[in-house]
């Protein structure tokens, strides 16, 4: 099996990449991680200019010898290449699994909207740098290589699901790249935001007509919450319950996803 690694947003650290390759070689000796050179480009915030990131994604996605795409890291930038890459994806792209989260939600959402490949919310290559990051990498490779259900989020059975970072979902809402999530359970999470911004993004999500058919919402971890001045006093669960009521969908509890090494795997749609 050959797994392609590209960086549609920020640059991949070379030392982390080498560690991931070493870990994969030990745990999955039949697997080749094909790291595109674009992953190491630097153009200010981004792993190369938009044109280079788009070209690398298309090269790997359209390569029939690559079986899956594992995104290198998040940050910001994948939305800037969506319109360039989506019309250029060919038959080989439709046969791949695409794994990542955070900013990669722009591409996962667009792929799911066009029913191209198998988008999956799950660990990134760069998650190895987190505390206990080897567990996240093993979970990602376990799913990509063997569809190992041990890494799945625990509440997915029998229901189509999708998972997004709240900021990315709010950015997708109202665009042509927002997938139809009718009858899906929607799992959401976020990181490094003050709670007033979470509340504001939930307002946008709750008023997105594209989400009116969602079957339920589950809340993952909201981590590294930034301080409010004055302090925010509404509990997170109260906030999400209120916005679910405005959206007209039930809040159905917690989800085991987030910007951490415990982030579980959520395939979009029904689990095969």
C-alpha positions in Angstrom: 0.0 0.0 0.0 1.2 3.5 -0.8 0.0 6.5 1.2 0.6 9.9 -0.2 1.3 12.8 2.2 0.6 16.4 1.1 0.4 19.7 3.0 -2.5 21.9 1.7 -2.0 24.4 4.5 1.2 24.7 6.7 4.7 23.2 6.3 5.5 19.7 7.6 8.4 19.5 10.0 11.1 17.3 8.5 12.0 15.7 11.9 8.4 14.7 12.5 8.1 13.3 9.0 11.2 11.1 9.6 9.8 9.9 12.9 6.4 9.0 11.3 8.2 7.1 8.5 10.2 5.2 11.0 7.1 4.3 13.1 5.2 3.2 10.0 8.1 1.0 8.8 8.0 -0.8 12.2 4.3 -1.2 12.6 3.2 -1.5 8.9 6.2 -2.9 7.0 4.2 -3.4 3.8 3.2 0.3 3.7 5.1 3.1 1.9 4.6 6.7 3.0 5.2 8.9 -0.1 5.9 12.4 1.2 5.5 15.0 -1.5 8.4 17.5 -1.6 5.8 20.3 -1.5 5.3 19.4 2.2 8.6 21.1 3.0 8.1 24.3 1.1 7.7 27.6 3.0 5.9 30.7 1.7 5.2 32.8 4.7 2.4 31.0 6.6 1.9 28.4 3.9 3.7 25.2 2.7 4.4 26.9 -0.6 2.3 29.2 -2.7 -1.3 28.3 -3.5 -0.4 27.1 -7.0 2.3 24.7 -5.6 -0.1 23.3 -2.9 -2.9 22.8 -5.4 -0.5 21.1 -7.9 0.9 18.7 -5.2 -2.6 17.7 -4.1 -3.7 17.0 -7.6 -0.6 15.1 -8.4 -1.1 12.7 -5.5 -4.9 12.5 -5.7 -4.8 11.7 -9.4 -1.9 9.2 -9.1 -3.4 5.7 -9.6 -0.4 4.2 -7.7 -1.3 6.0 -4.5 -4.0 4.3 -2.4 -4.8 7.0 0.1 -4.0 10.6 1.1 -2.9 11.5 4.6 -2.8 15.2 5.2 0.4 16.5 6.8 -1.0 19.2 9.1 -3.7 21.9 9.5 -3.3 25.6 10.2 -4.9 27.6 7.4 -4.8 27.4 3.6 -6.7 24.5 2.2 -9.8 26.7 1.4 -7.5 28.8 -0.9 -7.0 25.8 -3.3 -10.5 24.2 -3.2 -11.8 25.9 -6.3 -8.6 25.0 -8.3 -8.4 21.4 -7.4 -12.0 20.1 -7.3 -12.8 20.3 -11.0 -9.4 18.7 -11.9 -9.8 15.5 -9.8 -9.9 12.4 -12.0 -11.0 8.7 -11.6 -8.0 7.8 -9.5 -9.0 10.4 -6.9 -12.4 8.8 -6.5 -10.9 5.6 -5.3 -8.9 7.1 -2.4 -9.4 7.7 1.3 -8.6 11.2 2.5 -7.6 11.6 6.2 -7.2 14.7 8.3 -9.0 17.3 10.3 -8.9 21.0 11.4 -8.3 23.1 8.3 -8.4 20.0 6.1 -12.2 20.1 6.7 -12.4 22.4 3.7 -11.2 19.7 1.4 -13.0 16.9 3.3 -16.2 18.8 3.0 -15.7 19.6 -0.7 -14.9 16.0 -1.5 -18.0 14.8 0.4 -20.1 17.4 -1.3 -19.0 16.0 -4.7 -19.0 12.4 -3.5 -15.3 12.0 -4.4 -13.4 9.3 -2.5 -13.9 8.5 1.2 -13.3 11.6 3.4 -12.3 10.8 7.0 -11.9 13.1 10.0 -8.9 11.8 11.9 -5.3 12.4 13.0 -2.8 14.3 10.9 0.9 13.4 10.3 2.0 16.4 12.5 0.0 15.0 15.4 3.1 12.9 16.2 4.5 16.0 17.8 1.7 16.1 20.4 1.9 14.4 23.8 1.2 10.7 23.2 1.3 11.5 19.5 2.4 8.0 18.5 -1.0 6.7 19.5 -2.7 9.2 17.1 -0.4 8.2 14.3 -1.0 4.5 15.0 -4.8 5.2 14.9 -4.5 7.0 11.6 -2.4 4.3 10.0 -4.6 1.6 11.5 -7.6 3.0 9.7 -5.8 3.8 6.4 -4.2 0.4 6.1 -6.6 -2.0 7.7 -9.8 -0.1 8.6 -9.0 -0.9 12.2 -12.3 -0.1 14.1 -10.4 0.3 17.4 -9.7 3.9 16.4 -13.2 4.8 15.5 -15.2 7.4 17.6 -17.4 5.3 19.8 -20.9 6.7 18.9 -21.0 6.2 15.2 -22.8 2.8 14.8 -25.8 2.7 12.5 -25.9 6.4 11.6 -24.3 8.5 8.9 -21.9 11.0 10.5 -19.5 13.8 9.6 -17.1 15.8 11.8 -15.7 19.3 11.5 -13.8 22.0 13.3 -16.5 24.6 14.2 -14.5 27.5 12.5 -14.2 25.4 9.3 -17.8 24.4 9.3 -18.8 28.1 9.7 -16.5 28.9 6.8 -18.1 26.3 4.6 -21.7 27.2 5.4 -23.3 29.0 2.5 -20.7 28.0 0.0 -21.0 25.5 -2.9 -18.5 23.2 -1.0 -20.8 22.6 2.0 -21.9 19.0 1.7 -25.5 17.8 2.2 -25.6 16.5 5.7 -29.3 15.6 5.7 -29.9 12.8 8.3 -26.3 12.9 9.4 -25.1 13.2 13.0 -22.7 16.2 13.0 -19.7 16.1 15.3 -18.0 19.4 16.0 -14.9 20.6 17.9 -12.5 23.6 18.1 -9.4 24.9 19.6 -7.8 28.3 20.7 -10.9 30.4 20.5 -12.6 32.6 23.1 -16.1 31.4 23.8 -17.8 34.5 22.3 -16.3 33.5 18.9 -17.6 29.9 19.4 -21.0 31.4 20.1 -20.8 33.7 17.0 -19.8 30.8 14.7 -22.6 28.6 16.1 -25.0 31.4 15.2 -23.8 31.2 11.6 -24.1 27.4 11.6 -27.5 27.5 13.1 -28.7 29.8 10.4 -27.3 27.9 7.5 -30.1 26.5 5.5 -27.8 23.7 4.2 -27.8 22.2 7.8 -31.5 22.2 8.4 -31.8 18.5 7.8 -29.1 17.4 10.3 -30.3 14.5 12.5 -28.3 15.6 15.6 -25.2 17.4 16.9 -22.5 16.0 19.2 -19.9 18.2 20.8 -16.2 17.3 20.9 -13.6 19.0 22.9 -13.3 22.8 22.9 -9.7 23.1 24.0 -7.2 25.9 24.8 -10.1 28.3 25.3 -8.8 31.9 25.2 -9.9 34.3 27.9 -12.9 36.7 27.5 -12.9 40.2 28.9 -15.3 40.4 30.7 -15.4 36.6 31.5 -17.8 34.4 29.6 -20.2 32.7 32.0 -22.5 30.5 29.9 -21.4 26.9 30.1 -20.5 25.2 26.8 -23.3 22.7 27.0 -25.8 25.4 27.5 -24.5 27.3 24.5 -24.6 24.3 22.2 -28.0 23.3 23.4 -29.4 26.7 22.7 -28.0 26.8 19.2 -29.2 23.3 18.5 -32.7 24.5 19.5 -32.4 27.4 17.1 -31.2 25.0 14.3 -34.1 22.7 15.2 -32.0 19.6 15.8 -31.3 17.6 19.0 -28.1 17.9 20.9 -27.2 14.2 21.4 -24.1 14.4 23.7 -20.4 14.4 23.7 -18.0 13.3 21.0 -14.5 11.9 21.4 -12.8 14.3 18.9 -10.6 17.3 19.2 -7.2 19.0 18.6 -5.3 16.4 20.6 -3.8 12.9 20.4 -7.1 11.3 21.6 -8.9 12.6 18.4 -10.8 9.6 17.1 -11.6 8.6 13.5 -14.9 9.6 12.0 -15.5 8.4 8.4 -18.0 10.7 6.5 -21.3 8.9 5.8 -22.0 5.3 6.9 -19.2 3.1 8.1 -18.7 0.3 5.6 
